[in-house]
Structure formats: C-alpha cells, structure tokens
C-alpha cells in the first residue's frame, strides 16, 4: 500500500509539472508573444526607416534640383501650360536608391539587435535579460515617385516631389518570426508655382516602378 501511494504521489507531481509548463506556454503565447512582436516591429521599422533615409541621402546629390526632375513649359504671358517628369533622371535615381537600400539592409541583417524582455513582460520589479532579434530582407526593394500640390499663399501652389521606398523584412526572435512591410516617403525636391496648376501634368507612369531583387 505504501509503495502504491508513493507511486501515485510521483504521478501527481509529474502531472502537476506538465500542467504548469502548459500554463506557462499558453500564458507566453497569449500575453508575452504579441507584446514581443510589437516591440520587435517598432525596433525593426525604426532601423529600416533609418537605412532608407541614409540611402536616399547617399544617392541623391545636393545639386539635384526640382528643374532636373520636372520640365515646366510657360506660355508667352509667363503662365505654366505644361509640367512633364524627366523619367530618365527619375529612373536613374530610383535604381541607385533601391540598390543602396538593399545593400544596407543586408549589412544590418548580419548584426543582432537586443530586445529587452523587461518591456515585453511589462515589469520594473525584475531585471530581465535581453534577447537577440534578427532582421532578414525579404523580396525586393521598390522605389517610386509621388507628387503633392499644396496651396501656399495667394495664387501660389507648392509642388513637392517624394520618393516612396517600400520593402519587406522578416524579424526573428526566439520562438517567433514575423514578416512586416516598410514604406517610407522621403521628400527630395519642391518648388512654388505662380498661378494655376496646368491641367496637363505628366507624372511618372505606375508601370515604371523600379525594383531591385536581392
């Protein structure tokens, strides 16, 4: 009888340990995992955005002017009648920026990023260690142009040109991986148009979006 009781006691302890382990895993999956992913995404997006901004600064020269990107035609009265994008220059800029972004993303993918577990567990009572996060470029980097017209005083319109840089990256932390999309708009040139914006405005065609495959 004593032997049976001792054996049952061991079984109870084993069942209890299994129950505790299952509870811990479920708690982590429900409460800690989403927070850990959110913190990792914030860090990854901040790093990728910084890479994109640095790449644009490296590849776009200071002497690039609005008139290098947009051809403006005036009539005899000085009124703007046509605005046309310089697609050759824009395509060259897009290609250079996309290549630089891809290059720098590969460089940061070779380093580990610390994610503090203290933030994930939302506690200041315990000093928890950090875990390593890995960033892996996914797919291609695409670069396109966008423009924006804004009123800027009486009979004046501000025309601003942006670079739109998009890419996908995968973040990997212990037991978790997530793919996120990064999209950043970087203003690169602007001018003030005196008078009405012409009805004829030729923008960069959507089919001319440049991509650089890793």
C-alpha contacts under 8 A as a table, 3 or more apart, distances in Angstrom:
res1	aa1	res2	aa2	distance
1	X	4	X	5.14
1	X	5	X	6.25
2	X	5	X	5.11
2	X	6	X	6.20
3	X	6	X	5.14
3	X	7	X	6.22
4	X	7	X	5.09
4	X	8	X	6.15
5	X	8	X	5.10
5	X	9	X	6.11
6	X	9	X	5.02
6	X	10	X	6.44
7	X	10	X	5.21
7	X	11	X	6.40
8	X	11	X	4.98
8	X	12	X	6.16
9	X	12	X	5.09
9	X	13	X	6.30
10	X	13	X	5.10
10	X	14	X	6.20
11	X	14	X	5.07
11	X	15	X	6.15
12	X	15	X	5.13
12	X	16	X	6.05
13	X	16	X	4.97
13	X	17	X	6.14
14	X	17	X	5.17
14	X	18	X	6.21
15	X	18	X	5.11
15	X	19	X	6.09
16	X	19	X	5.02
16	X	20	X	6.19
17	X	20	X	5.09
17	X	21	X	6.15
18	X	21	X	5.13
18	X	22	X	6.13
19	X	22	X	5.18
19	X	23	X	6.09
20	X	23	X	5.02
20	X	24	X	6.14
21	X	24	X	5.13
21	X	25	X	6.25
22	X	25	X	5.19
22	X	26	X	6.15
23	X	26	X	5.13
23	X	27	X	6.02
24	X	27	X	5.04
24	X	28	X	6.11
25	X	28	X	5.13
25	X	29	X	6.05
26	X	29	X	5.04
26	X	30	X	6.04
27	X	30	X	5.22
27	X	31	X	5.74
27	X	32	X	7.15
28	X	31	X	5.39
28	X	32	X	4.62
28	X	33	X	5.84
29	X	32	X	6.09
29	X	33	X	5.06
29	X	34	X	7.54
30	X	33	X	6.41
30	X	34	X	7.09
31	X	34	X	6.38
31	X	35	X	6.95
32	X	35	X	5.33
32	X	36	X	6.00
32	X	120	X	6.09
32	X	121	X	6.33
33	X	36	X	5.03
33	X	37	X	6.14
33	X	176	X	7.52
34	X	37	X	5.14
34	X	38	X	6.14
35	X	38	X	5.02
35	X	39	X	6.17
35	X	120	X	5.48
36	X	39	X	5.25
36	X	40	X	6.11
36	X	117	X	7.79
36	X	120	X	5.30
37	X	40	X	5.06
37	X	41	X	6.01
37	X	176	X	7.54
37	X	178	X	7.48
38	X	41	X	5.10
38	X	42	X	6.30
39	X	42	X	5.22
39	X	43	X	6.39
39	X	115	X	7.46
39	X	120	X	7.35
40	X	43	X	5.19
40	X	44	X	6.00
40	X	115	X	6.74
40	X	133	X	7.25
40	X	171	X	7.21
41	X	44	X	5.01
41	X	45	X	5.90
41	X	171	X	7.42
41	X	180	X	7.52
42	X	45	X	5.29
42	X	46	X	6.15
43	X	46	X	5.20
43	X	47	X	6.26
44	X	47	X	5.18
44	X	48	X	6.09
44	X	135	X	7.11
44	X	171	X	7.25
45	X	48	X	5.08
45	X	49	X	5.91
45	X	182	X	6.57
46	X	49	X	5.22
46	X	50	X	6.19
47	X	50	X	5.14
47	X	51	X	6.24
48	X	51	X	4.98
48	X	52	X	6.23
48	X	105	X	7.23
48	X	182	X	7.25
49	X	52	X	5.07
49	X	53	X	6.21
49	X	182	X	7.53
49	X	184	X	6.70
50	X	53	X	5.16
50	X	54	X	6.08
51	X	54	X	5.15
51	X	55	X	6.05
51	X	101	X	6.54
51	X	104	X	6.46
51	X	105	X	6.98
52	X	55	X	5.06
52	X	56	X	6.24
52	X	101	X	5.73
52	X	165	X	7.34
52	X	184	X	7.60
53	X	56	X	5.19
53	X	57	X	6.27
53	X	186	X	7.21
54	X	57	X	5.10
54	X	58	X	6.13
55	X	58	X	5.06
55	X	59	X	6.12
55	X	97	X	6.03
55	X	100	X	5.51
55	X	101	X	5.59
55	X	104	X	7.71
56	X	59	X	5.28
56	X	60	X	5.79
56	X	97	X	5.80
56	X	186	X	7.92
57	X	60	X	5.58
57	X	61	X	7.46
58	X	61	X	7.39
59	X	93	X	7.32
59	X	96	X	6.18
59	X	97	X	5.91
59	X	100	X	7.52
60	X	64	X	6.88
60	X	93	X	7.01
60	X	97	X	7.94
61	X	64	X	5.57
62	X	65	X	7.95
64	X	68	X	6.44
65	X	68	X	5.29
65	X	69	X	7.06
65	X	189	X	6.49
66	X	69	X	5.38
66	X	70	X	6.17
66	X	189	X	5.31
66	X	190	X	5.93
66	X	191	X	6.66
67	X	70	X	5.19
67	X	71	X	6.15
67	X	72	X	7.73
68	X	71	X	7.45
68	X	86	X	7.13
68	X	89	X	7.45
69	X	85	X	5.88
69	X	86	X	5.06
69	X	87	X	7.70
69	X	89	X	6.62
69	X	90	X	6.63
70	X	83	X	6.49
70	X	84	X	5.56
70	X	85	X	4.52
70	X	86	X	5.63
71	X	82	X	7.98
71	X	83	X	5.57
71	X	84	X	5.01
71	X	85	X	6.13
71	X	86	X	6.73
72	X	80	X	6.88
72	X	81	X	7.74
72	X	82	X	5.82
72	X	83	X	4.57
72	X	84	X	6.54
73	X	80	X	5.81
73	X	81	X	5.68
73	X	82	X	4.97
73	X	83	X	6.32
74	X	77	X	7.59
74	X	78	X	5.34
74	X	79	X	5.19
74	X	80	X	4.38
74	X	81	X	5.37
74	X	82	X	7.06
75	X	78	X	5.37
75	X	79	X	5.41
75	X	80	X	6.50
75	X	81	X	6.34
76	X	79	X	7.37
79	X	194	X	7.91
79	X	195	X	6.73
79	X	196	X	7.92
80	X	83	X	7.72
80	X	195	X	7.37
80	X	196	X	7.43
80	X	197	X	7.03
80	X	198	X	6.22
81	X	198	X	5.34
81	X	199	X	7.79
81	X	200	X	7.09
82	X	198	X	6.01
82	X	199	X	7.71
82	X	200	X	5.41
82	X	201	X	6.10
83	X	198	X	7.43
83	X	200	X	6.72
83	X	201	X	4.96
83	X	202	X	6.32
84	X	201	X	6.01
84	X	202	X	4.79
84	X	203	X	6.63
85	X	90	X	7.99
85	X	202	X	6.13
85	X	203	X	5.65
85	X	204	X	6.28
86	X	89	X	5.74
86	X	90	X	6.29
87	X	90	X	4.92
87	X	91	X	5.82
87	X	204	X	6.44
88	X	91	X	5.30
88	X	92	X	6.30
89	X	92	X	5.11
89	X	93	X	6.26
90	X	93	X	5.10
90	X	94	X	6.07
90	X	145	X	7.94
91	X	94	X	5.00
91	X	95	X	6.13
91	X	208	X	7.81
91	X	210	X	7.25
92	X	95	X	5.25
92	X	96	X	6.27
93	X	96	X	5.21
93	X	97	X	6.10
94	X	97	X	5.28
94	X	98	X	6.02
94	X	143	X	5.48
94	X	144	X	6.76
94	X	210	X	6.27
95	X	98	X	5.23
95	X	99	X	6.17
95	X	143	X	7.66
95	X	210	X	6.39
95	X	211	X	7.49
95	X	212	X	7.44
96	X	99	X	5.29
96	X	100	X	6.23
97	X	100	X	5.12
97	X	101	X	6.08
97	X	143	X	7.45
98	X	101	X	5.20
98	X	102	X	6.19
98	X	141	X	5.74
98	X	142	X	6.45
98	X	143	X	6.16
98	X	165	X	7.80
98	X	210	X	7.68
98	X	211	X	6.80
98	X	212	X	6.03
99	X	102	X	5.22
99	X	103	X	6.16
99	X	141	X	7.99
99	X	212	X	6.31
100	X	103	X	5.01
100	X	104	X	6.17
101	X	104	X	5.28
101	X	105	X	6.04
101	X	141	X	7.32
102	X	105	X	5.19
102	X	106	X	6.31
102	X	137	X	7.83
102	X	140	X	7.93
102	X	141	X	6.54
102	X	212	X	7.56
102	X	214	X	6.74
103	X	106	X	5.33
103	X	107	X	6.52
104	X	107	X	4.94
104	X	108	X	6.43
105	X	108	X	5.32
105	X	109	X	6.16
105	X	136	X	7.84
105	X	137	X	6.36
106	X	109	X	5.06
106	X	110	X	6.78
106	X	136	X	7.46
106	X	137	X	6.71
107	X	110	X	5.57
107	X	111	X	7.50
108	X	111	X	5.45
108	X	135	X	7.24
109	X	112	X	7.51
109	X	134	X	6.48
109	X	135	X	4.94
109	X	136	X	5.36
109	X	137	X	7.27
111	X	134	X	7.26
112	X	132	X	5.71
112	X	133	X	5.77
112	X	134	X	5.52
112	X	135	X	7.87
113	X	132	X	5.42
113	X	133	X	4.92
113	X	134	X	6.46
114	X	130	X	5.74
114	X	131	X	5.59
114	X	132	X	4.82
114	X	133	X	6.09
115	X	130	X	5.25
115	X	131	X	5.29
115	X	132	X	6.19
115	X	133	X	6.56
116	X	119	X	5.88
116	X	120	X	7.04
116	X	128	X	7.34
116	X	129	X	6.38
116	X	130	X	4.13
116	X	131	X	6.43
117	X	120	X	4.88
117	X	121	X	6.13
117	X	128	X	5.76
117	X	129	X	6.07
117	X	130	X	5.35
117	X	131	X	6.92
118	X	121	X	5.35
118	X	122	X	5.95
118	X	123	X	5.81
118	X	124	X	6.82
118	X	126	X	7.36
118	X	127	X	6.52
118	X	128	X	5.32
118	X	129	X	7.38
118	X	130	X	7.81
119	X	122	X	4.83
119	X	123	X	6.78
123	X	126	X	6.50
124	X	127	X	6.95
131	X	173	X	7.28
131	X	174	X	7.65
132	X	173	X	6.31
132	X	174	X	7.84
133	X	171	X	6.65
133	X	172	X	5.58
133	X	173	X	4.82
133	X	174	X	7.98
134	X	171	X	5.64
134	X	172	X	5.03
134	X	173	X	6.60
135	X	169	X	6.59
135	X	170	X	5.74
135	X	171	X	4.79
135	X	172	X	6.56
136	X	169	X	5.53
136	X	170	X	5.04
136	X	171	X	6.47
137	X	167	X	7.91
137	X	168	X	6.36
137	X	169	X	4.47
137	X	170	X	6.35
138	X	167	X	7.44
138	X	168	X	5.12
138	X	169	X	4.93
138	X	170	X	6.45
139	X	167	X	7.42
139	X	168	X	6.48
139	X	213	X	6.45
139	X	214	X	6.72
140	X	167	X	6.20
140	X	168	X	7.35
140	X	211	X	6.10
140	X	212	X	5.55
140	X	213	X	4.53
140	X	214	X	6.11
141	X	165	X	7.19
141	X	166	X	5.89
141	X	167	X	4.73
141	X	168	X	7.64
141	X	211	X	5.47
141	X	212	X	5.52
141	X	213	X	6.80
142	X	165	X	5.85
142	X	166	X	5.28
142	X	167	X	6.44
142	X	209	X	6.66
142	X	210	X	5.54
142	X	211	X	4.41
142	X	212	X	6.78
143	X	163	X	6.80
143	X	164	X	5.61
143	X	165	X	4.63
143	X	166	X	6.51
143	X	209	X	6.12
143	X	210	X	5.49
143	X	211	X	6.59
144	X	163	X	5.88
144	X	164	X	5.11
144	X	165	X	6.64
144	X	208	X	7.83
144	X	209	X	5.19
144	X	210	X	6.71
145	X	161	X	7.05
145	X	162	X	5.66
145	X	163	X	4.75
145	X	164	X	5.75
145	X	204	X	6.91
146	X	161	X	5.94
146	X	162	X	5.11
146	X	163	X	6.38
146	X	164	X	6.83
147	X	159	X	7.01
147	X	160	X	5.64
147	X	161	X	4.57
147	X	162	X	6.01
148	X	158	X	7.93
148	X	159	X	5.75
148	X	160	X	5.21
148	X	161	X	6.59
149	X	157	X	6.41
149	X	158	X	5.63
149	X	159	X	4.72
149	X	160	X	6.55
150	X	157	X	5.51
150	X	158	X	5.02
150	X	159	X	6.59
151	X	156	X	6.15
151	X	157	X	4.55
151	X	158	X	6.08
152	X	155	X	7.92
152	X	156	X	5.25
152	X	157	X	5.10
152	X	158	X	5.71
152	X	192	X	7.71
153	X	156	X	5.32
153	X	157	X	7.35
155	X	194	X	6.13
155	X	195	X	5.09
155	X	196	X	6.93
156	X	192	X	6.50
156	X	193	X	5.64
156	X	194	X	4.81
156	X	195	X	5.81
156	X	196	X	7.56
157	X	192	X	5.60
157	X	193	X	5.04
157	X	194	X	6.64
157	X	195	X	7.47
157	X	196	X	7.66
157	X	197	X	7.41
158	X	190	X	6.99
158	X	191	X	5.81
158	X	192	X	4.52
158	X	193	X	6.15
159	X	190	X	5.44
159	X	191	X	5.42
159	X	192	X	6.19
159	X	193	X	7.03
160	X	187	X	7.06
160	X	188	X	7.89
160	X	189	X	5.97
160	X	190	X	4.17
160	X	191	X	6.65
161	X	187	X	5.84
161	X	188	X	6.00
161	X	189	X	5.31
161	X	190	X	5.97
162	X	185	X	6.05
162	X	186	X	5.29
162	X	187	X	4.20
162	X	188	X	5.71
162	X	189	X	7.31
163	X	185	X	5.61
163	X	186	X	5.08
163	X	187	X	6.25
163	X	188	X	6.90
164	X	183	X	7.00
164	X	184	X	5.77
164	X	185	X	4.64
164	X	186	X	6.54
165	X	182	X	7.98
165	X	183	X	5.70
165	X	184	X	5.34
165	X	185	X	6.52
165	X	186	X	7.98
166	X	181	X	7.24
166	X	182	X	5.53
166	X	183	X	4.40
166	X	184	X	6.55
167	X	181	X	5.95
167	X	182	X	5.32
167	X	183	X	6.70
168	X	179	X	6.89
168	X	180	X	5.73
168	X	181	X	4.48
168	X	182	X	5.93
169	X	179	X	5.73
169	X	180	X	5.62
169	X	181	X	6.53
169	X	182	X	7.52
170	X	177	X	6.93
170	X	178	X	5.60
170	X	179	X	4.18
170	X	180	X	6.22
171	X	177	X	5.60
171	X	178	X	5.38
171	X	179	X	6.26
171	X	180	X	7.74
172	X	176	X	6.02
172	X	177	X	4.38
172	X	178	X	6.67
173	X	176	X	5.24
173	X	177	X	6.17
174	X	177	X	7.97
193	X	196	X	7.68
193	X	197	X	7.30
198	X	201	X	6.65
204	X	208	X	7.00
205	X	208	X	5.53
205	X	209	X	7.80
206	X	209	X	5.99
